[in-house]
Amino acid sequence: MAATHYNPLPLAPGIEDPVTYKEASALLARTGHPAPESTLRRYVREDHIETVHVGPLRVVYASYSDLLQAHAKRTAAKLRASSDWP
């Protein structure tokens, strides 16, 4: 009898730290600078972040570290433009 291999991470070739838009949005909400899923899709489009479609439902995965960098860049620019920046 063959054993079934269980991989807790989805198969996302080329992406070391795959997350869905929903997962990334939930993680960024805890930073104090939330980003909804639509904003993350815009980051992916504007910064040409690689995505992978997985499974029959075509779930989209992107690199969490790439999304963090894109979010940090835009958050820093927003803070510099505001009066709250030192």
N, CA and C atoms as a LAMMPS dump frame, in Angstrom:
ITEM: TIMESTEP
0
ITEM: NUMBER OF ATOMS
258
ITEM: BOX BOUNDS ff ff ff
-5.0000000000000000e+02 5.0000000000000000e+02
-5.0000000000000000e+02 5.0000000000000000e+02
-5.0000000000000000e+02 5.0000000000000000e+02
ITEM: ATOMS id mol type element x y z
1 1 1 N 0.839 -1.161 0
2 1 2 C 0 0 0
3 1 3 C 0.897 1.242 0
4 2 1 N 0.572 2.201 -0.835
5 2 2 C 1.367 3.418 -0.953
6 2 3 C 0.962 4.424 0.115
7 3 1 N 1.946 5.132 0.621
8 3 2 C 1.68 6.176 1.614
9 3 3 C 1.451 7.489 0.881
10 4 1 N 0.512 8.25 1.367
11 4 2 C 0.222 9.548 0.772
12 4 3 C 1.138 10.591 1.389
13 5 1 N 1.784 11.345 0.563
14 5 2 C 2.66 12.413 1.049
15 5 3 C 1.814 13.643 1.362
16 6 1 N 1.981 14.178 2.553
17 6 2 C 1.242 15.377 2.949
18 6 3 C 2.197 16.546 3.014
19 7 1 N 1.901 17.578 2.26
20 7 2 C 2.696 18.8 2.261
21 7 3 C 1.801 19.925 2.766
22 8 1 N 2.116 20.52 3.923
23 8 2 C 1.249 21.569 4.461
24 8 3 C 1.231 22.844 3.625
25 9 1 N 2.273 23.075 2.858
26 9 2 C 2.304 24.245 1.994
27 9 3 C 1.81 23.875 0.601
28 10 1 N 1.069 24.747 -0.031
29 10 2 C 0.619 24.445 -1.394
30 10 3 C 1.801 24.438 -2.368
31 11 1 N 1.639 23.736 -3.428
32 11 2 C 2.666 23.699 -4.45
33 11 3 C 2.683 25.04 -5.169
34 12 1 N 3.702 25.815 -4.937
35 12 2 C 3.837 27.126 -5.567
36 12 3 C 5.277 27.257 -6.048
37 13 1 N 5.583 26.685 -7.2
38 13 2 C 6.965 26.704 -7.684
39 13 3 C 7.481 28.118 -7.897
40 14 1 N 8.682 28.347 -7.392
41 14 2 C 9.322 29.649 -7.566
42 14 3 C 9.005 30.647 -6.467
43 15 1 N 8.124 30.295 -5.548
44 15 2 C 7.781 31.203 -4.458
45 15 3 C 8.132 30.524 -3.134
46 16 1 N 9.06 31.122 -2.405
47 16 2 C 9.535 30.531 -1.157
48 16 3 C 8.538 30.675 -0.01
49 17 1 N 7.801 31.774 0.015
50 17 2 C 6.89 32.06 1.128
51 17 3 C 5.503 32.415 0.592
52 18 1 N 4.806 31.429 0.01
53 18 2 C 3.524 31.717 -0.641
54 18 3 C 2.406 32.04 0.345
55 19 1 N 1.644 33.078 0.019
56 19 2 C 0.436 33.43 0.76
57 19 3 C -0.63 33.85 -0.247
58 20 1 N -1.881 33.682 0.146
59 20 2 C -2.974 34.191 -0.677
60 20 3 C -3.169 35.658 -0.335
61 21 1 N -3.949 36.356 -1.146
62 21 2 C -4.23 37.764 -0.861
63 21 3 C -4.957 37.901 0.477
64 22 1 N -5.85 36.974 0.754
65 22 2 C -6.617 37.021 2.001
66 22 3 C -5.699 36.843 3.209
67 23 1 N -4.771 35.889 3.122
68 23 2 C -3.828 35.664 4.221
69 23 3 C -2.926 36.871 4.429
70 24 1 N -2.41 37.428 3.35
71 24 2 C -1.528 38.591 3.457
72 24 3 C -2.273 39.79 4.025
73 25 1 N -3.512 39.977 3.617
74 25 2 C -4.311 41.088 4.131
75 25 3 C -4.527 40.944 5.639
76 26 1 N -4.789 39.726 6.093
77 26 2 C -4.989 39.487 7.524
78 26 3 C -3.702 39.739 8.309
79 27 1 N -2.565 39.345 7.749
80 27 2 C -1.293 39.562 8.429
81 27 3 C -0.934 41.051 8.472
82 28 1 N -1.199 41.772 7.394
83 28 2 C -0.883 43.197 7.358
84 28 3 C -1.832 44.014 8.228
85 29 1 N -3.011 43.506 8.481
86 29 2 C -3.971 44.227 9.329
87 29 3 C -3.415 44.386 10.744
88 30 1 N -2.573 43.478 11.156
89 30 2 C -2 43.527 12.495
90 30 3 C -0.886 44.567 12.616
91 31 1 N -0.429 45.138 11.519
92 31 2 C 0.679 46.089 11.556
93 31 3 C 0.245 47.499 11.905
94 32 1 N -1.05 47.773 11.851
95 32 2 C -1.523 49.132 12.055
96 32 3 C -1.685 49.882 10.754
97 33 1 N -1.242 49.292 9.667
98 33 2 C -1.387 49.86 8.323
99 33 3 C -2.01 48.793 7.428
100 34 1 N -3.313 48.552 7.578
101 34 2 C -3.956 47.463 6.837
102 34 3 C -3.963 47.697 5.331
103 35 1 N -4.022 46.596 4.611
104 35 2 C -4.111 46.651 3.159
105 35 3 C -5.146 45.615 2.719
106 36 1 N -6.259 46.06 2.145
107 36 2 C -7.259 45.095 1.674
108 36 3 C -6.74 44.292 0.48
109 37 1 N -7.448 43.227 0.169
110 37 2 C -7.034 42.345 -0.926
111 37 3 C -6.907 43.093 -2.249
112 38 1 N -7.809 44.028 -2.509
113 38 2 C -7.745 44.781 -3.77
114 38 3 C -6.466 45.617 -3.851
115 39 1 N -6.021 46.136 -2.73
116 39 2 C -4.775 46.909 -2.704
117 39 3 C -3.586 46.002 -2.971
118 40 1 N -3.603 44.813 -2.403
119 40 2 C -2.514 43.868 -2.636
120 40 3 C -2.46 43.447 -4.103
121 41 1 N -3.617 43.295 -4.729
122 41 2 C -3.644 42.97 -6.164
123 41 3 C -3.008 44.108 -6.97
124 42 1 N -3.27 45.342 -6.55
125 42 2 C -2.678 46.501 -7.229
126 42 3 C -1.16 46.509 -7.052
127 43 1 N -0.682 46.183 -5.835
128 43 2 C 0.761 46.095 -5.601
129 43 3 C 1.394 45.083 -6.547
130 44 1 N 0.751 43.925 -6.689
131 44 2 C 1.27 42.863 -7.559
132 44 3 C 1.346 43.351 -8.999
133 45 1 N 0.302 44.033 -9.427
134 45 2 C 0.251 44.525 -10.807
135 45 3 C 1.302 45.616 -11.04
136 46 1 N 1.413 46.57 -10.118
137 46 2 C 2.321 47.697 -10.308
138 46 3 C 3.79 47.308 -10.15
139 47 1 N 4.093 46.397 -9.221
140 47 2 C 5.482 46.014 -8.952
141 47 3 C 5.905 44.745 -9.683
142 48 1 N 5.027 44.199 -10.505
143 48 2 C 5.321 42.989 -11.29
144 48 3 C 5.776 41.841 -10.386
145 49 1 N 5.041 41.633 -9.296
146 49 2 C 5.341 40.546 -8.368
147 49 3 C 4.825 39.246 -8.967
148 50 1 N 5.654 38.22 -8.918
149 50 2 C 5.292 36.923 -9.486
150 50 3 C 4.172 36.28 -8.677
151 51 1 N 3.208 35.721 -9.366
152 51 2 C 2.127 34.976 -8.724
153 51 3 C 2.024 33.602 -9.358
154 52 1 N 1.416 32.68 -8.614
155 52 2 C 1.213 31.315 -9.091
156 52 3 C -0.241 30.947 -8.822
157 53 1 N -0.898 30.388 -9.809
158 53 2 C -2.275 29.906 -9.679
159 53 3 C -2.214 28.415 -9.381
160 54 1 N -2.862 28 -8.277
161 54 2 C -2.756 26.613 -7.826
162 54 3 C -4.136 25.987 -7.695
163 55 1 N -4.231 24.752 -8.114
164 55 2 C -5.426 23.951 -7.899
165 55 3 C -6.545 24.22 -8.874
166 56 1 N -7.592 23.428 -8.722
167 56 2 C -8.732 23.563 -9.637
168 56 3 C -9.479 24.887 -9.458
169 57 1 N -9.38 25.485 -8.262
170 57 2 C -10.036 26.783 -8.039
171 57 3 C -9.139 27.949 -8.45
172 58 1 N -7.924 27.627 -8.911
173 58 2 C -6.963 28.637 -9.384
174 58 3 C -6.672 29.675 -8.302
175 59 1 N -6.406 29.216 -7.085
176 59 2 C -6.066 30.099 -5.972
177 59 3 C -4.743 30.781 -6.294
178 60 1 N -4.693 32.089 -6.098
179 60 2 C -3.505 32.867 -6.442
180 60 3 C -2.61 33.005 -5.216
181 61 1 N -1.337 32.658 -5.397
182 61 2 C -0.332 32.812 -4.343
183 61 3 C 0.723 33.798 -4.812
184 62 1 N 1.188 34.62 -3.865
185 62 2 C 2.275 35.56 -4.126
186 62 3 C 3.264 35.442 -2.971
187 63 1 N 4.452 35.968 -3.163
188 63 2 C 5.472 35.93 -2.129
189 63 3 C 5.137 36.942 -1.032
190 64 1 N 5.093 36.467 0.206
191 64 2 C 4.764 37.351 1.317
192 64 3 C 5.848 38.417 1.495
193 65 1 N 7.105 38.051 1.342
194 65 2 C 8.178 39.037 1.507
195 65 3 C 8.108 40.107 0.42
196 66 1 N 7.74 39.745 -0.806
197 66 2 C 7.583 40.743 -1.868
198 66 3 C 6.417 41.683 -1.57
199 67 1 N 5.315 41.125 -1.053
200 67 2 C 4.174 41.957 -0.689
201 67 3 C 4.523 42.887 0.475
202 68 1 N 5.309 42.384 1.423
203 68 2 C 5.738 43.226 2.544
204 68 3 C 6.585 44.402 2.062
205 69 1 N 7.502 44.136 1.145
206 69 2 C 8.349 45.21 0.621
207 69 3 C 7.515 46.25 -0.119
208 70 1 N 6.565 45.807 -0.914
209 70 2 C 5.705 46.739 -1.642
210 70 3 C 4.866 47.561 -0.673
211 71 1 N 4.357 46.909 0.361
212 71 2 C 3.533 47.604 1.364
213 71 3 C 4.383 48.613 2.145
214 72 1 N 5.584 48.207 2.527
215 72 2 C 6.471 49.101 3.282
216 72 3 C 6.834 50.336 2.462
217 73 1 N 7.104 50.137 1.186
218 73 2 C 7.466 51.26 0.311
219 73 3 C 6.33 52.28 0.241
220 74 1 N 5.124 51.803 0.078
221 74 2 C 3.977 52.717 -0.044
222 74 3 C 3.589 53.33 1.301
223 75 1 N 3.709 52.562 2.382
224 75 2 C 3.397 53.095 3.704
225 75 3 C 4.392 54.179 4.094
226 76 1 N 5.67 53.959 3.808
227 76 2 C 6.693 54.959 4.122
228 76 3 C 6.455 56.238 3.328
229 77 1 N 6.091 56.099 2.06
230 77 2 C 5.814 57.283 1.233
231 77 3 C 4.609 58.041 1.777
232 78 1 N 3.594 57.298 2.222
233 78 2 C 2.394 57.942 2.77
234 78 3 C 2.727 58.673 4.073
235 79 1 N 3.559 58.061 4.916
236 79 2 C 3.94 58.696 6.177
237 79 3 C 4.826 59.917 5.952
238 80 1 N 5.734 59.837 4.972
239 80 2 C 6.584 61.005 4.66
240 80 3 C 5.743 62.175 4.171
241 81 1 N 4.687 61.886 3.437
242 81 2 C 3.826 62.945 2.902
243 81 3 C 2.932 63.551 3.981
244 82 1 N 2.724 62.819 5.069
245 82 2 C 1.859 63.329 6.127
246 82 3 C 2.673 64.144 7.122
247 83 1 N 2.006 64.805 8.015
248 83 2 C 2.692 65.618 9.014
249 83 3 C 3.211 64.778 10.165
250 84 1 N 2.896 63.473 10.19
251 84 2 C 3.335 62.596 11.285
252 84 3 C 4.778 62.139 11.135
253 85 1 N 5.377 62.371 9.996
254 85 2 C 6.736 61.901 9.751
255 85 3 C 7.736 62.887 10.355
256 86 1 N 8.745 62.405 11.088
257 86 2 C 9.718 63.33 11.715
258 86 3 C 10.595 64.042 10.711
